[in-house]
Amino acid sequence: MRKTMERPLNLKHFFLMFLLLFTFTTFAQDEEEGGYGDYVPEVVANADDAKGKELFNSLCAACHKRYKNATGPALHKVTDRREMDWLYKWIVNSQELIKSGDSQAVQLYEEWNKVAMNAYPQLGEEDINNILAYVEMPKPEPKVDVAAAPAADAQGGGGISTEIVLGLLAVVLLVLSVILYLVNKTLNRFAEVNGIPVRADKPKGKPIWVAFAENQFLVLVAVVFLLLAVAWGGYGFLMQVGVDQGYAPIQPIHYSHRIHAGENQIECKYCHSSARVSKHSGIPSLNVCMNCHKQIAEVAPETQAEGEKEYGVDYNAEIQKLYEATGWDTSTQSFTGDTKPVKWIRIHNLPDFAYFNHAQHVTVGQIDCQTCHGPVETYEIQKQYAPLTMGWCINCHRETNIKVEGNAYYEKIHEELSKKYDVDQLTAAEMGGLECGKCHY
């Protein structure tokens, strides 16, 4: 029997192998550089994730996160876990699906503590596809600060560091000093050889302090100036006793008024609610913080990067301190009861003999919080803006007009006092705001 040979590899085989290798490499690169990664239904992959983001933030973000559990489960890769037809029914009316006895719906409802999901009959399939397109986007990696790259290169050997430049300048200065010394020495030797006289040093006069001590007028002027400087400095120092303007202590949990009152425009009296009705503005309970932070467990990557670069603050770590103090368990989305007190550091502190009522100024006087506390919406770290001295308060009373509209008592007294002071607008001072008993009792 004739022995047959196996067909040797030819160019066609190499071409097919190359094509398979190229296809596999391209697919792997697509996995790394973008795309959704795992399989996503075509209707979702081709949907508009930008519109989906708007819908998600307005309808879903209160209970769901993309990559972490919240009141409801994390939604990323939900298209892997559920069929599209089922998702359409569940999102439009979950309770109806549960009542129909659907096993997946019932299991999900019981697994998440029987928390009812809102119905969204206004959403069509296109809207749901857009939401799912946004949900299925891969988790973004933390952004690298491009501006910090040159500095890192300089320190890591990618460029010339400042220390090297300063070292080179020091060496050049040393070399120039040596050259100047040698030139001077050579010129002196040349003058000596050629009989050229070298100028001798001038005779030394009296030390300047001796000449000053012998001049009685200068001594008198200096003594008077010194006494005035000591008196002025002492007066200024004593007037600052008890004045803590600019005091900005580091709190046990960092709170950024810039982000809360500034970027998110949270009204001051939402947190400091007692300022409307009480003498004190009060420190808000941590439960007020948890109204929002049950859902906000981490900040946006760009906000986190800004906090670390500009202020040296890790916002996500501070949120974890809040959870630890309130006993909030992010895995079960419930309070454990294991709470810890937060030792806040007081910033504004009036003397005991001075009376100040927040409600009288905020509610009755309708004074803006920024009048006394400054532009808090721009503060990363809260500080005492005003000196809070007696003179500062009196000047405010002299300059602030009373708002009498809609107040029958003020309208009556305004008519009498307007005739007395011959003015159209009455200030707090003219209404008795300078009487000692108003603030001291």
For each residue, the residues with C-beta under 8 A, 3 or more apart:
1:
2:
3:
4:
5:
6:
7: 10
8:
9: 13 14
10: 7 13 14
11: 14 15
12: 15 16
13: 9 10 16 17
14: 9 10 11 17 18
15: 11 12 18 19
16: 12 13 19 20
17: 13 14 20 21
18: 14 15 21 22
19: 15 16 22 23
20: 16 17 23 24
21: 17 18 24 25
22: 18 19 25 26
23: 19 20 26 27
24: 20 21 27 28
25: 21 22 28 29
26: 22 23 29 30
27: 23 24 30 31
28: 24 25 31 32
29: 25 26 32 33
30: 26 27 33 34 35
31: 27 28 35 37
32: 28 29
33: 29 30
34: 30 138
35: 30 31 138
36: 40 45 136 137 138
37: 31 138
38: 77 80
39: 80
40: 36 44 45 79 136
41: 44 45 79 84
42: 45 46
43: 46 47 84 125 129
44: 40 41 47 79 84 129 132 133 136
45: 36 40 41 42 133
46: 42 43
47: 43 44 52 126 129 130 132 133
48: 51 52 130 133
49: 52 53 130 133 134 137
50: 53 54 134
51: 48 54 55 127 130
52: 47 48 49 55 56 129 130 131 132 133 134 135
53: 49 50 56 57 134
54: 50 51 57 58
55: 51 52 58 59 60 123 127 130 131 134
56: 52 53 59 60 61 64 66 131 134 135
57: 53 54 60 61
58: 54 55 61
59: 55 56 118 120 123 131
60: 55 56 57 63 64 75 131
61: 56 57 58 64 65 295
62: 71 295
63: 60 70 71 72 117 295
64: 56 60 61 70 71 72 73 74 75
65: 61 68 69 70 74 75 295 297
66: 56 74 75 76 134 135 137 139
67: 74 76 139
68: 65 74 297 298 330
69: 65 72 73 74 330 331 333
70: 63 64 65 74 294 295 297 333
71: 62 63 64 112 115 294 295 333
72: 63 64 69 75 112 115 117
73: 64 69 108 112
74: 64 65 66 67 68 69 70
75: 60 64 65 66 72 78 135
76: 66 67 135 136 139
77: 38 80 81 136
78: 75 81 82 87 132 135 136
79: 40 41 44 82 84 87 132 136
80: 38 39 77
81: 77 78
82: 78 79 86 87 90 104
83: 86 87
84: 41 43 44 79 87 88
85: 88 89
86: 82 83 89 90 97 102 104
87: 78 79 82 83 84 90 91 128 132
88: 84 85 91 92 125 128
89: 85 86 92 93 96 97
90: 82 86 87 94 97 105 117
91: 87 88 94 120 123 128 131
92: 88 89 119 120 121 123 128
93: 89 96 97 119 121
94: 90 91 97 98 105 109 116 117 119
95: 98 99 116 117 119
96: 89 93 99 100 119
97: 86 89 90 93 94 100 102 105
98: 94 95 102 105 106 109
99: 95 96
100: 96 97 105
101: 106
102: 86 97 98 105 106
103: 106 107
104: 82 86 107 108
105: 90 94 97 98 100 102 108 109
106: 98 101 102 103 109 110
107: 103 104 110 111
108: 73 104 105 111 112
109: 94 98 105 106 112 114 116
110: 106 107 114
111: 107 108
112: 71 72 73 108 109 115
113:
114: 109 110
115: 71 72 112
116: 94 95 109
117: 63 72 90 94 95
118: 59
119: 92 93 94 95 96
120: 59 91 92 123
121: 92 93
122:
123: 55 59 91 92 120 127 128 131
124: 127 128
125: 43 88 128 129
126: 47 129 130
127: 51 55 123 124 130 131
128: 87 88 91 92 123 124 125 131 132
129: 43 44 47 52 125 126 132 133
130: 47 48 49 51 52 55 126 127 133 134
131: 52 55 56 59 60 91 123 127 128 134 135
132: 44 47 52 78 79 87 128 129 135 136
133: 44 45 47 48 49 52 129 130 136 137
134: 49 50 52 53 55 56 66 130 131 137
135: 52 56 66 75 76 78 131 132
136: 36 40 44 76 77 78 79 132 133
137: 36 49 66 133 134
138: 34 35 36 37
139: 66 67 76
140: 143 301
141:
142: 301 304 305
143: 140 301 302 305
144: 149
145: 148 149 305 309
146: 149
147: 150
148: 145 151 152 309
149: 144 145 146 152 153
150: 147 153 154 158 159
151: 148 154 155
152: 148 149 155 156 158
153: 149 150 156 157 158 159
154: 150 151 158 159 160 161 162
155: 151 152 161
156: 152 153
157: 153
158: 150 152 153 154
159: 150 153 154
160: 154 164 165
161: 154 155 164 165
162: 154 165 166
163: 166 167
164: 160 161 167 168
165: 160 161 162 168 169
166: 162 163 169 170
167: 163 164 170 171
168: 164 165 171 172
169: 165 166 172 173
170: 166 167 173 174
171: 167 168 174 175
172: 168 169 175 176
173: 169 170 176 177
174: 170 171 177 178
175: 171 172 178 179
176: 172 173 179 180
177: 173 174 180 181
178: 174 175 181 182
179: 175 176 182 183
180: 176 177 183 184
181: 177 178 184 185
182: 178 179 185 186
183: 179 180 186 187
184: 180 181 187 188
185: 181 182 188 189
186: 182 183 189 190
187: 183 184 190 191
188: 184 185 191 192 198
189: 185 186 192 193
190: 186 187 193 194 196
191: 187 188 194 196 197 198
192: 188 189 195 196 198
193: 189 190
194: 190 191
195: 192
196: 190 191 192
197: 191
198: 188 191 192
199:
200:
201:
202:
203:
204:
205: 211
206: 210 211
207: 210 211
208: 211 212
209: 212 213
210: 206 207 213 214
211: 205 206 207 208 214 215
212: 208 209 215 218 219
213: 209 210 219
214: 210 211
215: 211 212 218 219
216: 219 220
217: 220 221
218: 212 215 221 222
219: 212 213 215 216 222 223
220: 216 217 223 224
221: 217 218 224 225
222: 218 219 225 226
223: 219 220 226 227
224: 220 221 227 228
225: 221 222 228 229
226: 222 223 229 230
227: 223 224 230 231
228: 224 225 231 232
229: 225 226 232 233
230: 226 227 233 234
231: 227 228 234 235
232: 228 229 235 236
233: 229 230 236 237
234: 230 231 237 238
235: 231 232 238 239
236: 232 233 239 240
237: 233 234 240 241
238: 234 235 241
239: 235 236 243
240: 236 237 243
241: 237 238
242: 351
243: 239 240 387 388 389
244: 247 347 349 384 388
245: 384 385 386 387 388
246: 383 384
247: 244 347 383 384
248: 347 381 382 383 384
249: 345 347
250: 254 345 381
251: 254 255 344 345 382
252: 321 342 343 344 345
253: 318 321 322 325 342
254: 250 251 313 315 318 381
255: 251 260 318 382
256: 259 260 307 311 313 315 379 380
257: 260 261 262 376 377 378 379 380 382
258: 261 262 263 377 378 379 380
259: 256 262 263 264 303 315
260: 255 256 257 263 264 266 271
261: 257 258 264 265 266 268 376 377
262: 257 258 259 265 377 378
263: 258 259 260
264: 259 260 261
265: 261 262
266: 260 261 270 271
267: 270
268: 261 271 272 275 369 376
269: 272 273 275 276 362 369
270: 266 267 273 288
271: 260 266 268 284 288
272: 268 269 275 281 282 284
273: 269 270 276 282 284
274: 277 278 280 281 282 358
275: 268 269 272 278 280 281 282 358 359 362 369
276: 269 273 358 359 362 363
277: 274 359 363
278: 274 275 281 282 358 359
279: 356 357 358 359
280: 274 275 358
281: 272 274 275 278 358
282: 272 273 274 275 278
283: 344
284: 271 272 273 288 289
285: 288 289
286: 289 290 322 325 326 342
287: 290 291 326
288: 270 271 284 285 291
289: 284 285 286 292 293 322 326
290: 286 287 293 294 322 326 328
291: 287 288 294
292: 289 295 296
293: 289 290 296 297 319 322 323
294: 70 71 290 291 328 333
295: 61 62 63 65 70 71 292
296: 292 293 299 319
297: 65 68 70 293 319 323 330
298: 68 304 315 316 319
299: 296 303 304 307 315 316 319
300: 303 304
301: 140 142 143 304 305
302: 143 305 306
303: 259 299 300 306 307 315
304: 142 298 299 300 301 307 308 314 315 316
305: 142 143 145 301 302 308 309
306: 302 303 309 310 311
307: 256 299 303 304 310 311 312 313 314 315
308: 304 305 311 312 313 314
309: 145 148 305 306
310: 306 307 380
311: 256 306 307 308 380 381
312: 307 308
313: 254 256 307 308 318 380
314: 304 307 308 317 318
315: 254 256 259 298 299 303 304 307 318 319
316: 298 299 304 319 320
317: 314 320 321
318: 253 254 255 313 314 315 321 322
319: 293 296 297 298 299 315 316 322 323
320: 316 317 323 324
321: 252 253 317 318 324 325
322: 253 286 289 290 293 318 319 325 326 328
323: 293 297 319 320 326 327 328 329 330
324: 320 321 327 340
325: 253 286 321 322 339 340 341 342
326: 286 287 289 290 322 323 335 339
327: 323 324 335 336 337 338 339 340
328: 290 294 322 323 334 335 336
329: 323 332 333 334 335 336
330: 68 69 297 323 333
331: 69
332: 329
333: 69 70 71 294 329 330
334: 328 329
335: 326 327 328 329
336: 327 328 329
337: 327
338: 327
339: 325 326 327
340: 324 325 327
341: 325
342: 252 253 286 325
343: 252
344: 251 252 283
345: 249 250 251 252
346: 349
347: 244 247 248 249 382 383 384
348: 384 388
349: 244 346
350: 354 356 388
351: 242 354
352:
353: 440
354: 350 351 390 439 440
355: 438 439 440 441
356: 279 350 361 439
357: 279 360 361
358: 274 275 276 278 279 280 281 361 362
359: 275 276 277 278 279 362 363 364
360: 357 363 364 365
361: 356 357 358 364 365 367 372
362: 269 275 276 358 359 365 366 367 369
363: 276 277 359 360 366
364: 359 360 361
365: 360 361 362 400 402 403 428
366: 362 363 403
367: 361 362 371 372 400
368: 371
369: 268 269 275 362 372 373 376
370: 373 374 375 376 377
371: 367 368 396
372: 361 367 369 385 386 388
373: 369 370 376 385 386
374: 370 379 383 385 386
375: 370 378 379
376: 257 261 268 369 370 373 379 382 385
377: 257 258 261 262 370
378: 257 258 262 375
379: 256 257 258 374 375 376 382 383
380: 256 257 258 310 311 313
381: 248 250 254 311
382: 248 251 255 257 347 376 379
383: 246 247 248 347 374 379
384: 244 245 246 247 248 347 348 388
385: 245 372 373 374 376
386: 245 372 373 374 392
387: 243 245 392
388: 243 244 245 348 350 372 384 392 393
389: 243 392 393
390: 354 393 394 439
391: 394 395
392: 386 387 388 389 395 396
393: 388 389 390 396 397 439
394: 390 391 397 398 429 434
395: 391 392 398 399
396: 371 392 393 399 400 428
397: 393 394 400 427 428 429 433 434
398: 394 395 427 428 429 433 434
399: 395 396 427
400: 365 367 396 397 427 428
401: 425 426 427
402: 365 410 414 425 426 427 428 431
403: 365 366 407
404: 407 410 411 414 426
405:
406:
407: 403 404 410 411
408: 411 412
409: 412 413
410: 402 404 407 413 414
411: 404 407 408 414 415
412: 408 409 415 416
413: 409 410 416 417 431
414: 402 404 410 411 417 418 426
415: 411 412 418 419
416: 412 413 419 420
417: 413 414 420 421 426 430 431
418: 414 415 421 422 423 424 426
419: 415 416 422
420: 416 417
421: 417 418 426 430
422: 418 419
423: 418 426 430
424: 418
425: 401 402
426: 401 402 404 414 417 418 421 423 430 431
427: 397 398 399 400 401 402 430 431 433
428: 365 396 397 398 400 402 431 433
429: 394 397 398 433 434
430: 417 421 423 426 427 433
431: 402 413 417 426 427 428
432: 435 438
433: 397 398 427 428 429 430 438
434: 394 397 398 429 438
435: 432 438
436: 439 440
437: 440 441
438: 355 432 433 434 435
439: 354 355 356 390 393 436
440: 353 354 355 436 437
441: 355 437
